[in-house]
Amino acid sequence: MSDPTRPLQVGLVGYGLAGSVFHAPLIASTPGLRLRSVVTSDPERRSQLAREHPDARAVGSVDELLADPAELGLVVVASPNRSHVPVARAALEAGLPVVVDKPLSATAAEARDLAALAADRGLLLTVFQNRRWDGDFRTVKQLIADGALGTVHRFESRFERWRPALKGGWRESSDPVEAGGLLYDLGSHLVDQALDLFGPVETVYAETDARRAGAAVDDDAFVALTHVSGVRSHLWMSAVAGQFGPRLRVLGDRGAYTVYGLDPQEAALRSGQRPGPGWGATPESDWGLLGTPEDARRHPSLPGDYPAFYAAVAAALRGGAPAPVTADEAVAALTVLEAARRSAAEGRAVSLAPAEGTVAA
């Protein structure tokens, strides 16, 4: 990592949806990073890797990846949730900085332990919260910073899908180690965005349901957060939404901002597109509305910028820049998610101690 002319060699663990669609393309397109090795034993995924990233080599296990840590400058964990903690721990103990796909772990306690290990070793530990770089979220953040909405009192955010049939797999498993269900899947993004905008939370209320026949984990959920600042965040996630609500609606004392639809970057990556000129641009027809009933107008959306995450990782490793997402922020989000799960189970609002709801500055 001391030679600024040599790209940082990246080892990627997992080449399923997260690894192949998000991490590998973004790593490969980031100046200063090189996708060197990918852990996958699946023959089809190995063939896919050879087609998509012919300069990267497939390895069969994490042990093989970490056999010579000096060959690597970064490990990215994009494997199923149950493996996040053991793989990240192994990489940190081998002296390597780590990126982990969200959620960092199944529990806040595990996340605290990993954060402590990384701090003790002086290593980067960050979480891939790519939705912070959605165009709609970047636009909301700028509008709030510019005072265009005045004092915000409510933040509404949704990730809704229409997937009435179960797909199976670990994401729909009830085993606690899998951290399955939408609360920990889409909810990880929604809670992270709310904390990023409005800071610590003092109370959490949640409703979770398994709506689809045979569902073992939540596929429809609502979470209400009361931030220390007084802002209330209302968050929805669903696999059974036959029609979708606004992606984001932010209400302030000077006006509001409402936007529908999804940031285009995920669809672009899934279709094989790669970052370049015009990346992340939202068509004018999909821009949100800013203002009040008397003067609402289309407001230009900032372009989405998923590449900024790995650019920030490279800057942190090369020059000591801040992590794009801190381990403490991941702990805070998991603390809120745990409180949401407890709230839904007990049918009551859950209060967080100040330290529990805090996001590090």
Secondary structure as GFF3:
##gff-version 3
##sequence-region A 1 361
A	DSSP	beta_strand	8	13	.	.	.	ID=ss1
A	DSSP	alpha_helix	17	17	.	.	.	ID=ss2
A	DSSP	pi_helix	18	23	.	.	.	ID=ss3
A	DSSP	alpha_helix	24	28	.	.	.	ID=ss4
A	DSSP	beta_strand	33	39	.	.	.	ID=ss5
A	DSSP	alpha_helix	43	52	.	.	.	ID=ss6
A	DSSP	beta_strand	57	59	.	.	.	ID=ss7
A	DSSP	alpha_helix	62	65	.	.	.	ID=ss8
A	DSSP	three_ten_helix	69	71	.	.	.	ID=ss9
A	DSSP	beta_strand	74	77	.	.	.	ID=ss10
A	DSSP	three_ten_helix	81	83	.	.	.	ID=ss11
A	DSSP	alpha_helix	84	93	.	.	.	ID=ss12
A	DSSP	beta_strand	98	101	.	.	.	ID=ss13
A	DSSP	alpha_helix	108	121	.	.	.	ID=ss14
A	DSSP	beta_strand	125	128	.	.	.	ID=ss15
A	DSSP	three_ten_helix	130	133	.	.	.	ID=ss16
A	DSSP	alpha_helix	135	146	.	.	.	ID=ss17
A	DSSP	beta_strand	152	160	.	.	.	ID=ss18
A	DSSP	three_ten_helix	170	172	.	.	.	ID=ss19
A	DSSP	three_ten_helix	176	178	.	.	.	ID=ss20
A	DSSP	alpha_helix	186	198	.	.	.	ID=ss21
A	DSSP	beta_strand	201	209	.	.	.	ID=ss22
A	DSSP	beta_strand	220	227	.	.	.	ID=ss23
A	DSSP	beta_strand	232	238	.	.	.	ID=ss24
A	DSSP	beta_strand	248	252	.	.	.	ID=ss25
A	DSSP	beta_strand	256	259	.	.	.	ID=ss26
A	DSSP	alpha_helix	265	270	.	.	.	ID=ss27
A	DSSP	three_ten_helix	284	286	.	.	.	ID=ss28
A	DSSP	beta_strand	288	291	.	.	.	ID=ss29
A	DSSP	beta_strand	297	299	.	.	.	ID=ss30
A	DSSP	alpha_helix	307	319	.	.	.	ID=ss31
A	DSSP	alpha_helix	327	346	.	.	.	ID=ss32
A	DSSP	beta_strand	350	351	.	.	.	ID=ss33
###
